Amino acid sequence: MPAAIYLLSLCIFAMGTSEFMVAGMMPSLAAAFHVSLADIGNLVSAFAASVVVGGPLLTLRLRAVRRKPALLGLLALFLIGQLIGAAADSYAQMLASRIVCGVAQSAFFGVALALAGELVGMDRIARAAGLVLNGLMLASVAGLPLATLLDQRWGWRLSFWLVAGLVGLAMLGIAALTPAGLAPARQEAGEEMRALAKPALWAAYLSSGLIIGAVFAVFTYLAPLFLQISGFAAPSVPWLFGLYGAATVLGNLLTSRLADRHTRRVLQGGILTLLMAMLALAQGAQWQALTAAAVFLLGAAGLPMNPAMVARVMRTGGNGAMANSLHMAVINLGLMFGAWAGGLCLDAGWGLRAPLWLGAGLALLAWLSLGLDRRGDSWQAKARPAEVLV
């Protein structure tokens, strides 16, 4: 794999840590801004909404921009949003931070995955996407629990400042190590629109949105579940998130190897595992051992389906940044809905188990949605030489 793939993974790690860490510091943020847990959950939804709306629009503006300046500009925008969050004195300022970061992250993902596809070709895109997105998994195994621990020891602001510093280092790495000649694919607007109009592509988008919606309906509210239902002590929460993150890394290593040739089976098996883990947790969250086991399965089967989802989308809709950015938008639409609907369940007084039942319902719909696309070219790798456009 080209060195640029690993550098992109570092950038995704910084962005993923910023996105996930809000879930680990929900009680602290709610107390700092004098709002409810559901309001903090809405910060997750706001991040996702900005990805859905702003990311594709910004990607359109970047269609003619070469890869390297596009990546640097998007990292700079993300850094600004992160600094706003670190200095936030009100809920409104934190909300603004999440929106700016969400717009930058969505467009960055689109450019990064398009670049990965150009470097390695469609026959290895799942493996390349798995390596790029491994930064997202490491954000959950290392970034999230560390941010939660720092929040409990020294306050939530320190995590925001440290992530801002990491984004700055990532900018230096992109500037120094990314080849200057890489340019966006010159795809005609009409051709791109025809690719986006394929029903098979939207079937793939639907599955991705439902999968991530199921994951975040549960993940967003794990911290209060650990404390109030499972009875874990507060110092145990970072370690539980670390267990979840370790499972995502292991799951991603496996799926990135299998997804190029077994895309459908990876998605089917992952969704069924997710469904069983959510049902088990909904029934037995009061038992700590069962909770820990279910959390491991949630991590191993949720986000690690990303390489298979990316491979399916790129084989159907092409390697343009817009198709990837829209995929990220749809994923975050599912994320936004899951976090928002889980908050509605809490506000309705249905208890902390209700988001688990919601997640299980979305996982079932995701499994059923796989039947909407029976086309072989959406599921199997097509070997072709890697192309680098200069």
Short mmCIF file of the C-alpha atoms (twelve columns), coordinates in Angstrom:
data_MODEL
# 
_entry.id   MODEL 
# 
loop_
_atom_site.group_PDB 
_atom_site.id 
_atom_site.type_symbol 
_atom_site.label_atom_id 
_atom_site.label_alt_id 
_atom_site.label_comp_id 
_atom_site.label_asym_id 
_atom_site.label_seq_id 
_atom_site.Cartn_x 
_atom_site.Cartn_y 
_atom_site.Cartn_z 
_atom_site.pdbx_PDB_model_num 
ATOM 1   C CA . MET A 1   0.000   0.000   0.000   1 
ATOM 2   C CA . PRO A 2   1.268   3.531   -0.796  1 
ATOM 3   C CA . ALA A 3   2.494   5.587   2.150   1 
ATOM 4   C CA . ALA A 4   -0.226  8.176   1.478   1 
ATOM 5   C CA . ILE A 5   -2.840  5.610   2.564   1 
ATOM 6   C CA . TYR A 6   -1.367  5.489   6.082   1 
ATOM 7   C CA . LEU A 7   -1.082  9.263   6.274   1 
ATOM 8   C CA . LEU A 8   -4.764  9.600   5.384   1 
ATOM 9   C CA . SER A 9   -5.507  7.134   8.177   1 
ATOM 10  C CA . LEU A 10  -3.799  9.468   10.660  1 
ATOM 11  C CA . CYS A 11  -6.000  12.342  9.508   1 
ATOM 12  C CA . ILE A 12  -9.113  10.194  9.874   1 
ATOM 13  C CA . PHE A 13  -7.964  9.216   13.374  1 
ATOM 14  C CA . ALA A 14  -7.862  12.855  14.462  1 
ATOM 15  C CA . MET A 15  -11.257 13.615  12.913  1 
ATOM 16  C CA . GLY A 16  -12.833 10.430  14.266  1 
ATOM 17  C CA . THR A 17  -11.601 11.145  17.781  1 
ATOM 18  C CA . SER A 18  -13.197 14.586  17.617  1 
ATOM 19  C CA . GLU A 19  -16.491 13.103  16.443  1 
ATOM 20  C CA . PHE A 20  -16.666 10.195  18.900  1 
ATOM 21  C CA . MET A 21  -15.377 11.816  22.064  1 
ATOM 22  C CA . VAL A 22  -18.596 13.757  22.655  1 
ATOM 23  C CA . ALA A 23  -20.296 10.428  23.449  1 
ATOM 24  C CA . GLY A 24  -17.716 9.685   26.139  1 
ATOM 25  C CA . MET A 25  -18.032 13.051  27.864  1 
ATOM 26  C CA . MET A 26  -21.816 13.487  27.710  1 
ATOM 27  C CA . PRO A 27  -22.310 13.967  31.490  1 
ATOM 28  C CA . SER A 28  -19.520 16.576  31.686  1 
ATOM 29  C CA . LEU A 29  -20.750 18.552  28.670  1 
ATOM 30  C CA . ALA A 30  -24.336 18.458  29.935  1 
ATOM 31  C CA . ALA A 31  -23.186 19.856  33.300  1 
ATOM 32  C CA . ALA A 32  -20.884 22.473  31.703  1 
ATOM 33  C CA . PHE A 33  -23.577 23.902  29.417  1 
ATOM 34  C CA . HIS A 34  -26.546 23.260  31.758  1 
ATOM 35  C CA . VAL A 35  -28.446 21.114  29.254  1 
ATOM 36  C CA . SER A 36  -29.868 17.574  29.201  1 
ATOM 37  C CA . LEU A 37  -28.180 14.402  27.989  1 
ATOM 38  C CA . ALA A 38  -30.534 14.437  25.001  1 
ATOM 39  C CA . ASP A 39  -29.257 17.929  24.121  1 
ATOM 40  C CA . ILE A 40  -25.688 16.635  24.109  1 
ATOM 41  C CA . GLY A 41  -26.877 13.751  21.948  1 
ATOM 42  C CA . ASN A 42  -28.134 16.401  19.551  1 
ATOM 43  C CA . LEU A 43  -24.540 17.625  19.182  1 
ATOM 44  C CA . VAL A 44  -23.829 14.242  17.601  1 
ATOM 45  C CA . SER A 45  -26.857 14.740  15.362  1 
ATOM 46  C CA . ALA A 46  -25.750 18.278  14.442  1 
ATOM 47  C CA . PHE A 47  -22.333 16.978  13.428  1 
ATOM 48  C CA . ALA A 48  -24.040 14.420  11.216  1 
ATOM 49  C CA . ALA A 49  -26.475 16.973  9.766   1 
ATOM 50  C CA . SER A 50  -23.604 19.206  8.712   1 
ATOM 51  C CA . VAL A 51  -22.024 16.224  6.970   1 
ATOM 52  C CA . VAL A 52  -25.286 15.497  5.155   1 
ATOM 53  C CA . VAL A 53  -25.900 19.058  3.946   1 
ATOM 54  C CA . GLY A 54  -22.548 20.810  3.866   1 
ATOM 55  C CA . GLY A 55  -20.176 18.026  2.867   1 
ATOM 56  C CA . PRO A 56  -21.541 17.349  -0.651  1 
ATOM 57  C CA . LEU A 57  -21.888 21.096  -1.352  1 
ATOM 58  C CA . LEU A 58  -18.271 21.695  -0.378  1 
ATOM 59  C CA . THR A 59  -17.208 18.675  -2.444  1 
ATOM 60  C CA . LEU A 60  -18.845 20.247  -5.499  1 
ATOM 61  C CA . ARG A 61  -16.704 23.335  -4.987  1 
ATOM 62  C CA . LEU A 62  -13.601 21.148  -4.831  1 
ATOM 63  C CA . ARG A 63  -14.210 19.165  -8.036  1 
ATOM 64  C CA . ALA A 64  -11.526 21.072  -9.950  1 
ATOM 65  C CA . VAL A 65  -9.073  21.408  -7.042  1 
ATOM 66  C CA . ARG A 66  -6.000  19.185  -6.932  1 
ATOM 67  C CA . ARG A 67  -5.928  16.590  -4.188  1 
ATOM 68  C CA . LYS A 68  -3.147  18.036  -2.037  1 
ATOM 69  C CA . PRO A 69  -4.471  21.608  -1.620  1 
ATOM 70  C CA . ALA A 70  -7.984  20.190  -1.181  1 
ATOM 71  C CA . LEU A 71  -6.824  17.963  1.678   1 
ATOM 72  C CA . LEU A 72  -4.859  20.800  3.325   1 
ATOM 73  C CA . GLY A 73  -7.756  23.244  3.036   1 
ATOM 74  C CA . LEU A 74  -10.203 20.781  4.556   1 
ATOM 75  C CA . LEU A 75  -7.835  20.033  7.446   1 
ATOM 76  C CA . ALA A 76  -7.487  23.781  8.085   1 
ATOM 77  C CA . LEU A 77  -11.281 24.151  8.178   1 
ATOM 78  C CA . PHE A 78  -11.568 21.235  10.583  1 
ATOM 79  C CA . LEU A 79  -8.885  22.778  12.793  1 
ATOM 80  C CA . ILE A 80  -10.862 26.018  13.014  1 
ATOM 81  C CA . GLY A 81  -13.954 24.109  14.112  1 
ATOM 82  C CA . GLN A 82  -11.983 22.180  16.705  1 
ATOM 83  C CA . LEU A 83  -10.536 25.377  18.171  1 
ATOM 84  C CA . ILE A 84  -14.033 26.858  18.455  1 
ATOM 85  C CA . GLY A 85  -15.054 23.816  20.485  1 
ATOM 86  C CA . ALA A 86  -11.998 23.966  22.732  1 
ATOM 87  C CA . ALA A 87  -12.774 27.587  23.651  1 
ATOM 88  C CA . ALA A 88  -16.579 27.214  23.782  1 
ATOM 89  C CA . ASP A 89  -18.329 28.901  26.706  1 
ATOM 90  C CA . SER A 90  -21.875 28.081  25.619  1 
ATOM 91  C CA . TYR A 91  -23.899 25.318  24.031  1 
ATOM 92  C CA . ALA A 92  -24.364 27.480  20.916  1 
ATOM 93  C CA . GLN A 93  -20.597 27.781  20.433  1 
ATOM 94  C CA . MET A 94  -20.126 24.031  20.838  1 
ATOM 95  C CA . LEU A 95  -22.911 23.493  18.312  1 
ATOM 96  C CA . ALA A 96  -21.099 25.783  15.841  1 
ATOM 97  C CA . SER A 97  -17.900 23.793  16.392  1 
ATOM 98  C CA . ARG A 98  -19.650 20.511  15.567  1 
ATOM 99  C CA . ILE A 99  -21.162 21.943  12.391  1 
ATOM 100 C CA . VAL A 100 -17.865 23.294  11.020  1 
ATOM 101 C CA . CYS A 101 -16.034 20.059  11.826  1 
ATOM 102 C CA . GLY A 102 -18.778 17.968  10.246  1 
ATOM 103 C CA . VAL A 103 -18.681 19.861  6.944   1 
ATOM 104 C CA . ALA A 104 -14.887 19.571  6.742   1 
ATOM 105 C CA . GLN A 105 -14.849 15.888  7.691   1 
ATOM 106 C CA . SER A 106 -17.424 14.863  5.073   1 
ATOM 107 C CA . ALA A 107 -15.592 16.495  2.193   1 
ATOM 108 C CA . PHE A 108 -12.245 15.173  3.475   1 
ATOM 109 C CA . PHE A 109 -13.554 11.605  3.539   1 
ATOM 110 C CA . GLY A 110 -14.779 11.956  -0.043  1 
ATOM 111 C CA . VAL A 111 -11.433 13.242  -1.341  1 
ATOM 112 C CA . ALA A 112 -9.429  10.742  0.735   1 
ATOM 113 C CA . LEU A 113 -11.384 7.683   -0.439  1 
ATOM 114 C CA . ALA A 114 -11.327 8.855   -4.055  1 
ATOM 115 C CA . LEU A 115 -7.539  9.222   -3.759  1 
ATOM 116 C CA . ALA A 116 -7.250  5.740   -2.243  1 
ATOM 117 C CA . GLY A 117 -9.225  4.280   -5.139  1 
ATOM 118 C CA . GLU A 118 -6.974  5.983   -7.692  1 
ATOM 119 C CA . LEU A 119 -3.835  4.723   -5.991  1 
ATOM 120 C CA . VAL A 120 -4.754  1.030   -5.710  1 
ATOM 121 C CA . GLY A 121 -7.594  0.337   -8.193  1 
ATOM 122 C CA . MET A 122 -11.022 -1.212  -7.649  1 
ATOM 123 C CA . ASP A 123 -9.657  -4.728  -7.103  1 
ATOM 124 C CA . ARG A 124 -8.089  -3.650  -3.797  1 
ATOM 125 C CA . ILE A 125 -10.350 -0.773  -2.795  1 
ATOM 126 C CA . ALA A 126 -11.843 -2.563  0.223   1 
ATOM 127 C CA . ARG A 127 -8.381  -3.199  1.646   1 
ATOM 128 C CA . ALA A 128 -7.249  0.381   0.982   1 
ATOM 129 C CA . ALA A 129 -10.481 1.780   2.404   1 
ATOM 130 C CA . GLY A 130 -10.030 -0.482  5.414   1 
ATOM 131 C CA . LEU A 131 -6.578  0.969   6.060   1 
ATOM 132 C CA . VAL A 132 -7.777  4.557   5.626   1 
ATOM 133 C CA . LEU A 133 -10.809 3.940   7.813   1 
ATOM 134 C CA . ASN A 134 -8.673  2.106   10.359  1 
ATOM 135 C CA . GLY A 135 -7.980  5.599   11.646  1 
ATOM 136 C CA . LEU A 136 -11.669 5.712   12.529  1 
ATOM 137 C CA . MET A 137 -11.386 2.414   14.377  1 
ATOM 138 C CA . LEU A 138 -8.273  3.567   16.247  1 
ATOM 139 C CA . ALA A 139 -10.184 6.700   17.192  1 
ATOM 140 C CA . SER A 140 -12.628 4.466   19.034  1 
ATOM 141 C CA . VAL A 141 -10.017 2.154   20.593  1 
ATOM 142 C CA . ALA A 142 -7.540  4.873   21.607  1 
ATOM 143 C CA . GLY A 143 -8.949  8.336   20.963  1 
ATOM 144 C CA . LEU A 144 -12.353 7.901   22.596  1 
ATOM 145 C CA . PRO A 145 -11.263 6.193   25.846  1 
ATOM 146 C CA . LEU A 146 -8.301  8.567   26.219  1 
ATOM 147 C CA . ALA A 147 -10.561 11.582  25.729  1 
ATOM 148 C CA . THR A 148 -13.009 10.142  28.268  1 
ATOM 149 C CA . LEU A 149 -10.184 9.576   30.761  1 
ATOM 150 C CA . LEU A 150 -8.834  13.106  30.258  1 
ATOM 151 C CA . ASP A 151 -12.345 14.473  30.739  1 
ATOM 152 C CA . GLN A 152 -12.691 12.689  34.074  1 
ATOM 153 C CA . ARG A 153 -9.216  13.705  35.270  1 
ATOM 154 C CA . TRP A 154 -8.668  17.223  33.878  1 
ATOM 155 C CA . GLY A 155 -11.865 18.313  32.152  1 
ATOM 156 C CA . TRP A 156 -13.288 18.049  28.655  1 
ATOM 157 C CA . ARG A 157 -11.435 21.050  27.162  1 
ATOM 158 C CA . LEU A 158 -8.051  19.324  27.250  1 
ATOM 159 C CA . SER A 159 -9.256  16.668  24.811  1 
ATOM 160 C CA . PHE A 160 -10.403 19.322  22.350  1 
ATOM 161 C CA . TRP A 161 -7.041  21.110  22.512  1 
ATOM 162 C CA . LEU A 162 -5.085  17.877  22.029  1 
ATOM 163 C CA . VAL A 163 -7.141  16.891  18.988  1 
ATOM 164 C CA . ALA A 164 -6.563  20.359  17.532  1 
ATOM 165 C CA . GLY A 165 -2.821  19.823  17.948  1 
ATOM 166 C CA . LEU A 166 -3.032  16.432  16.241  1 
ATOM 167 C CA . VAL A 167 -4.895  17.952  13.291  1 
ATOM 168 C CA . GLY A 168 -2.118  20.523  12.990  1 
ATOM 169 C CA . LEU A 169 0.496   17.735  12.879  1 
ATOM 170 C CA . ALA A 170 -1.568  15.920  10.244  1 
ATOM 171 C CA . MET A 171 -1.528  19.058  8.099   1 
ATOM 172 C CA . LEU A 172 2.272   19.101  8.267   1 
ATOM 173 C CA . GLY A 173 2.375   15.449  7.221   1 
ATOM 174 C CA . ILE A 174 0.072   16.032  4.238   1 
ATOM 175 C CA . ALA A 175 2.136   19.042  3.179   1 
ATOM 176 C CA . ALA A 176 5.404   17.127  3.393   1 
ATOM 177 C CA . LEU A 177 4.513   13.632  2.177   1 
ATOM 178 C CA . THR A 178 1.545   13.768  -0.198  1 
ATOM 179 C CA . PRO A 179 2.643   13.873  -3.867  1 
ATOM 180 C CA . ALA A 180 1.930   17.252  -5.409  1 
ATOM 181 C CA . GLY A 181 0.868   15.867  -8.787  1 
ATOM 182 C CA . LEU A 182 -2.257  14.048  -7.681  1 
ATOM 183 C CA . ALA A 183 -5.359  15.627  -9.182  1 
ATOM 184 C CA . PRO A 184 -9.089  14.844  -9.101  1 
ATOM 185 C CA . ALA A 185 -10.518 12.573  -11.747 1 
ATOM 186 C CA . ARG A 186 -11.832 14.549  -14.702 1 
ATOM 187 C CA . GLN A 187 -15.328 13.108  -14.749 1 
ATOM 188 C CA . GLU A 188 -17.907 14.973  -16.787 1 
ATOM 189 C CA . ALA A 189 -20.873 16.332  -14.829 1 
ATOM 190 C CA . GLY A 190 -23.362 14.370  -16.941 1 
ATOM 191 C CA . GLU A 191 -21.455 11.124  -16.440 1 
ATOM 192 C CA . GLU A 192 -21.269 11.740  -12.711 1 
ATOM 193 C CA . MET A 193 -25.011 12.435  -12.509 1 
ATOM 194 C CA . ARG A 194 -25.805 9.251   -14.452 1 
ATOM 195 C CA . ALA A 195 -23.714 7.270   -11.986 1 
ATOM 196 C CA . LEU A 196 -25.519 8.906   -9.071  1 
ATOM 197 C CA . ALA A 197 -28.900 8.018   -10.607 1 
ATOM 198 C CA . LYS A 198 -28.320 4.246   -10.481 1 
ATOM 199 C CA . PRO A 199 -30.919 2.471   -8.285  1 
ATOM 200 C CA . ALA A 200 -28.244 -0.009  -7.185  1 
ATOM 201 C CA . LEU A 201 -26.167 2.864   -5.792  1 
ATOM 202 C CA . TRP A 202 -29.049 4.141   -3.693  1 
ATOM 203 C CA . ALA A 203 -29.749 0.620   -2.474  1 
ATOM 204 C CA . ALA A 204 -26.142 0.565   -1.250  1 
ATOM 205 C CA . TYR A 205 -26.588 4.005   0.331   1 
ATOM 206 C CA . LEU A 206 -29.749 2.805   2.110   1 
ATOM 207 C CA . SER A 207 -27.993 -0.202  3.628   1 
ATOM 208 C CA . SER A 208 -25.089 1.951   4.821   1 
ATOM 209 C CA . GLY A 209 -27.371 4.540   6.397   1 
ATOM 210 C CA . LEU A 210 -29.408 1.908   8.255   1 
ATOM 211 C CA . ILE A 211 -26.307 0.091   9.521   1 
ATOM 212 C CA . ILE A 212 -24.710 3.234   10.934  1 
ATOM 213 C CA . GLY A 213 -28.065 4.451   12.261  1 
ATOM 214 C CA . ALA A 214 -28.387 1.217   14.230  1 
ATOM 215 C CA . VAL A 215 -24.840 1.538   15.582  1 
ATOM 216 C CA . PHE A 216 -25.220 5.124   16.775  1 
ATOM 217 C CA . ALA A 217 -28.699 4.726   18.203  1 
ATOM 218 C CA . VAL A 218 -26.912 2.508   20.723  1 
ATOM 219 C CA . PHE A 219 -23.371 3.914   20.837  1 
ATOM 220 C CA . THR A 220 -24.426 7.500   21.611  1 
ATOM 221 C CA . TYR A 221 -26.032 6.455   24.895  1 
ATOM 222 C CA . LEU A 222 -23.653 3.737   26.068  1 
ATOM 223 C CA . ALA A 223 -21.988 5.877   28.769  1 
ATOM 224 C CA . PRO A 224 -25.182 6.476   30.818  1 
ATOM 225 C CA . LEU A 225 -26.215 2.840   30.215  1 
ATOM 226 C CA . PHE A 226 -22.939 1.615   31.720  1 
ATOM 227 C CA . LEU A 227 -23.404 3.785   34.797  1 
ATOM 228 C CA . GLN A 228 -27.145 3.593   35.446  1 
ATOM 229 C CA . ILE A 229 -28.187 0.137   34.212  1 
ATOM 230 C CA . SER A 230 -25.067 -2.035  34.302  1 
ATOM 231 C CA . GLY A 231 -23.811 -0.428  37.512  1 
ATOM 232 C CA . PHE A 232 -20.229 0.135   36.412  1 
ATOM 233 C CA . ALA A 233 -18.175 2.702   38.330  1 
ATOM 234 C CA . ALA A 234 -17.215 5.865   36.425  1 
ATOM 235 C CA . PRO A 235 -13.499 4.881   36.100  1 
ATOM 236 C CA . SER A 236 -14.605 1.739   34.234  1 
ATOM 237 C CA . VAL A 237 -16.273 3.673   31.406  1 
ATOM 238 C CA . PRO A 238 -13.051 4.536   29.505  1 
ATOM 239 C CA . TRP A 239 -12.009 0.877   29.658  1 
ATOM 240 C CA . LEU A 240 -15.364 -0.254  28.298  1 
ATOM 241 C CA . PHE A 241 -15.017 2.183   25.415  1 
ATOM 242 C CA . GLY A 242 -11.493 0.843   24.961  1 
ATOM 243 C CA . LEU A 243 -12.921 -2.686  24.693  1 
ATOM 244 C CA . TYR A 244 -15.380 -1.436  22.093  1 
ATOM 245 C CA . GLY A 245 -12.584 0.244   20.166  1 
ATOM 246 C CA . ALA A 246 -10.309 -2.806  20.299  1 
ATOM 247 C CA . ALA A 247 -13.132 -4.837  18.802  1 
ATOM 248 C CA . THR A 248 -13.546 -2.331  15.966  1 
ATOM 249 C CA . VAL A 249 -9.844  -2.550  15.104  1 
ATOM 250 C CA . LEU A 250 -9.880  -6.355  15.061  1 
ATOM 251 C CA . GLY A 251 -13.114 -6.402  13.077  1 
ATOM 252 C CA . ASN A 252 -11.754 -3.894  10.579  1 
ATOM 253 C CA . LEU A 253 -8.580  -5.921  10.034  1 
ATOM 254 C CA . LEU A 254 -10.727 -8.940  9.211   1 
ATOM 255 C CA . THR A 255 -13.334 -7.253  7.013   1 
ATOM 256 C CA . SER A 256 -10.795 -5.240  5.015   1 
ATOM 257 C CA . ARG A 257 -9.180  -8.556  4.023   1 
ATOM 258 C CA . LEU A 258 -12.469 -10.281 3.155   1 
ATOM 259 C CA . ALA A 259 -14.647 -7.507  1.750   1 
ATOM 260 C CA . ASP A 260 -13.086 -7.291  -1.733  1 
ATOM 261 C CA . ARG A 261 -14.185 -10.850 -2.587  1 
ATOM 262 C CA . HIS A 262 -17.001 -11.465 -0.089  1 
ATOM 263 C CA . THR A 263 -18.756 -8.110  0.153   1 
ATOM 264 C CA . ARG A 264 -22.296 -9.451  0.571   1 
ATOM 265 C CA . ARG A 265 -21.318 -12.085 3.137   1 
ATOM 266 C CA . VAL A 266 -19.400 -9.540  5.226   1 
ATOM 267 C CA . LEU A 267 -22.461 -7.279  5.328   1 
ATOM 268 C CA . GLN A 268 -24.920 -10.099 6.049   1 
ATOM 269 C CA . GLY A 269 -22.808 -11.575 8.837   1 
ATOM 270 C CA . GLY A 270 -21.998 -8.194  10.339  1 
ATOM 271 C CA . ILE A 271 -25.622 -7.071  10.467  1 
ATOM 272 C CA . LEU A 272 -26.835 -10.316 12.057  1 
ATOM 273 C CA . THR A 273 -24.076 -10.111 14.684  1 
ATOM 274 C CA . LEU A 274 -25.030 -6.507  15.388  1 
ATOM 275 C CA . LEU A 275 -28.699 -7.472  15.772  1 
ATOM 276 C CA . MET A 276 -27.972 -10.319 18.194  1 
ATOM 277 C CA . ALA A 277 -25.669 -8.145  20.324  1 
ATOM 278 C CA . MET A 278 -28.274 -5.387  20.615  1 
ATOM 279 C CA . LEU A 279 -31.036 -7.811  21.566  1 
ATOM 280 C CA . ALA A 280 -28.789 -9.450  24.171  1 
ATOM 281 C CA . LEU A 281 -27.861 -6.070  25.663  1 
ATOM 282 C CA . ALA A 282 -31.493 -4.922  25.725  1 
ATOM 283 C CA . GLN A 283 -32.428 -8.021  27.708  1 
ATOM 284 C CA . GLY A 284 -29.381 -8.350  29.951  1 
ATOM 285 C CA . ALA A 285 -27.696 -4.954  30.417  1 
ATOM 286 C CA . GLN A 286 -28.034 -5.389  34.181  1 
ATOM 287 C CA . TRP A 287 -25.339 -8.090  34.047  1 
ATOM 288 C CA . GLN A 288 -21.885 -6.610  33.690  1 
ATOM 289 C CA . ALA A 289 -20.261 -9.643  32.053  1 
ATOM 290 C CA . LEU A 290 -22.979 -9.820  29.395  1 
ATOM 291 C CA . THR A 291 -22.718 -6.071  28.851  1 
ATOM 292 C CA . ALA A 292 -18.980 -6.307  28.237  1 
ATOM 293 C CA . ALA A 293 -19.433 -9.210  25.795  1 
ATOM 294 C CA . ALA A 294 -22.206 -7.406  23.912  1 
ATOM 295 C CA . VAL A 295 -20.128 -4.228  23.704  1 
ATOM 296 C CA . PHE A 296 -17.277 -6.222  22.158  1 
ATOM 297 C CA . LEU A 297 -19.637 -7.667  19.514  1 
ATOM 298 C CA . LEU A 298 -21.091 -4.219  18.805  1 
ATOM 299 C CA . GLY A 299 -17.595 -2.929  18.139  1 
ATOM 300 C CA . ALA A 300 -16.538 -5.919  16.044  1 
ATOM 301 C CA . ALA A 301 -19.634 -5.931  13.814  1 
ATOM 302 C CA . GLY A 302 -20.660 -2.269  13.492  1 
ATOM 303 C CA . LEU A 303 -18.158 0.212   12.114  1 
ATOM 304 C CA . PRO A 304 -15.922 -2.547  10.665  1 
ATOM 305 C CA . MET A 305 -18.521 -3.059  7.938   1 
ATOM 306 C CA . ASN A 306 -17.283 0.229   6.435   1 
ATOM 307 C CA . PRO A 307 -14.771 -1.364  3.976   1 
ATOM 308 C CA . ALA A 308 -17.528 -3.542  2.537   1 
ATOM 309 C CA . MET A 309 -19.926 -0.601  2.353   1 
ATOM 310 C CA . VAL A 310 -17.315 1.565   0.606   1 
ATOM 311 C CA . ALA A 311 -16.395 -1.185  -1.862  1 
ATOM 312 C CA . ARG A 312 -20.046 -1.748  -2.742  1 
ATOM 313 C CA . VAL A 313 -20.663 1.964   -3.350  1 
ATOM 314 C CA . MET A 314 -17.511 2.571   -5.393  1 
ATOM 315 C CA . ARG A 315 -18.082 -0.424  -7.646  1 
ATOM 316 C CA . THR A 316 -21.620 0.774   -8.332  1 
ATOM 317 C CA . GLY A 317 -21.229 4.548   -8.487  1 
ATOM 318 C CA . GLY A 318 -17.619 5.011   -9.544  1 
ATOM 319 C CA . ASN A 319 -14.577 6.551   -7.907  1 
ATOM 320 C CA . GLY A 320 -15.615 10.205  -7.958  1 
ATOM 321 C CA . ALA A 321 -15.297 12.277  -4.798  1 
ATOM 322 C CA . MET A 322 -18.988 13.195  -5.046  1 
ATOM 323 C CA . ALA A 323 -20.172 9.567   -4.867  1 
ATOM 324 C CA . ASN A 324 -17.955 9.057   -1.811  1 
ATOM 325 C CA . SER A 325 -19.034 12.327  -0.201  1 
ATOM 326 C CA . LEU A 326 -22.702 11.474  -0.726  1 
ATOM 327 C CA . HIS A 327 -22.017 8.084   0.808   1 
ATOM 328 C CA . MET A 328 -20.552 9.825   3.832   1 
ATOM 329 C CA . ALA A 329 -23.589 12.125  3.895   1 
ATOM 330 C CA . VAL A 330 -26.004 9.189   3.847   1 
ATOM 331 C CA . ILE A 331 -24.012 7.401   6.547   1 
ATOM 332 C CA . ASN A 332 -24.187 10.488  8.726   1 
ATOM 333 C CA . LEU A 333 -27.870 10.901  7.981   1 
ATOM 334 C CA . GLY A 334 -28.262 7.469   9.519   1 
ATOM 335 C CA . LEU A 335 -25.978 8.511   12.388  1 
ATOM 336 C CA . MET A 336 -28.017 11.676  12.925  1 
ATOM 337 C CA . PHE A 337 -31.301 9.790   12.892  1 
ATOM 338 C CA . GLY A 338 -30.032 7.103   15.248  1 
ATOM 339 C CA . ALA A 339 -28.688 9.574   17.820  1 
ATOM 340 C CA . TRP A 340 -31.746 11.846  17.498  1 
ATOM 341 C CA . ALA A 341 -34.288 9.016   17.708  1 
ATOM 342 C CA . GLY A 342 -32.444 7.541   20.686  1 
ATOM 343 C CA . GLY A 343 -32.726 10.921  22.412  1 
ATOM 344 C CA . LEU A 344 -36.450 10.999  21.659  1 
ATOM 345 C CA . CYS A 345 -36.787 7.617   23.345  1 
ATOM 346 C CA . LEU A 346 -35.101 9.013   26.451  1 
ATOM 347 C CA . ASP A 347 -37.186 12.201  26.448  1 
ATOM 348 C CA . ALA A 348 -40.336 10.072  26.164  1 
ATOM 349 C CA . GLY A 349 -39.373 8.360   29.415  1 
ATOM 350 C CA . TRP A 350 -38.873 4.902   27.901  1 
ATOM 351 C CA . GLY A 351 -35.549 4.373   29.661  1 
ATOM 352 C CA . LEU A 352 -31.984 3.696   28.610  1 
ATOM 353 C CA . ARG A 353 -32.856 0.309   27.103  1 
ATOM 354 C CA . ALA A 354 -35.114 1.916   24.491  1 
ATOM 355 C CA . PRO A 355 -32.228 2.989   22.163  1 
ATOM 356 C CA . LEU A 356 -31.130 -0.664  22.118  1 
ATOM 357 C CA . TRP A 357 -34.512 -1.788  20.790  1 
ATOM 358 C CA . LEU A 358 -34.424 1.047   18.274  1 
ATOM 359 C CA . GLY A 359 -30.973 -0.041  17.097  1 
ATOM 360 C CA . ALA A 360 -32.142 -3.638  16.730  1 
ATOM 361 C CA . GLY A 361 -35.059 -2.505  14.564  1 
ATOM 362 C CA . LEU A 362 -32.760 -0.493  12.296  1 
ATOM 363 C CA . ALA A 363 -30.351 -3.437  12.014  1 
ATOM 364 C CA . LEU A 364 -33.204 -5.676  10.900  1 
ATOM 365 C CA . LEU A 365 -34.195 -3.154  8.230   1 
ATOM 366 C CA . ALA A 366 -30.553 -2.987  7.088   1 
ATOM 367 C CA . TRP A 367 -30.448 -6.770  6.651   1 
ATOM 368 C CA . LEU A 368 -33.666 -6.679  4.622   1 
ATOM 369 C CA . SER A 369 -32.312 -3.823  2.464   1 
ATOM 370 C CA . LEU A 370 -29.494 -6.033  1.166   1 
ATOM 371 C CA . GLY A 371 -32.094 -7.839  -0.924  1 
ATOM 372 C CA . LEU A 372 -32.811 -4.684  -2.947  1 
ATOM 373 C CA . ASP A 373 -29.587 -5.088  -4.936  1 
ATOM 374 C CA . ARG A 374 -28.958 -8.434  -6.621  1 
ATOM 375 C CA . ARG A 375 -26.497 -7.125  -9.205  1 
ATOM 376 C CA . GLY A 376 -23.237 -9.039  -9.238  1 
ATOM 377 C CA . ASP A 377 -21.107 -6.018  -10.201 1 
ATOM 378 C CA . SER A 378 -22.059 -4.310  -6.946  1 
ATOM 379 C CA . TRP A 379 -20.665 -7.152  -4.860  1 
ATOM 380 C CA . GLN A 380 -17.532 -8.498  -6.551  1 
ATOM 381 C CA . ALA A 381 -14.146 -6.960  -7.175  1 
ATOM 382 C CA . LYS A 382 -13.252 -5.987  -10.728 1 
ATOM 383 C CA . ALA A 383 -9.544  -6.232  -11.272 1 
ATOM 384 C CA . ARG A 384 -8.051  -3.317  -13.136 1 
ATOM 385 C CA . PRO A 385 -4.713  -1.544  -12.926 1 
ATOM 386 C CA . ALA A 386 -4.398  1.291   -10.465 1 
ATOM 387 C CA . GLU A 387 -4.441  4.713   -12.055 1 
ATOM 388 C CA . VAL A 388 -2.873  7.882   -10.717 1 
ATOM 389 C CA . LEU A 389 -4.178  10.962  -12.499 1 
ATOM 390 C CA . VAL A 390 -1.701  13.784  -12.813 1 
# 
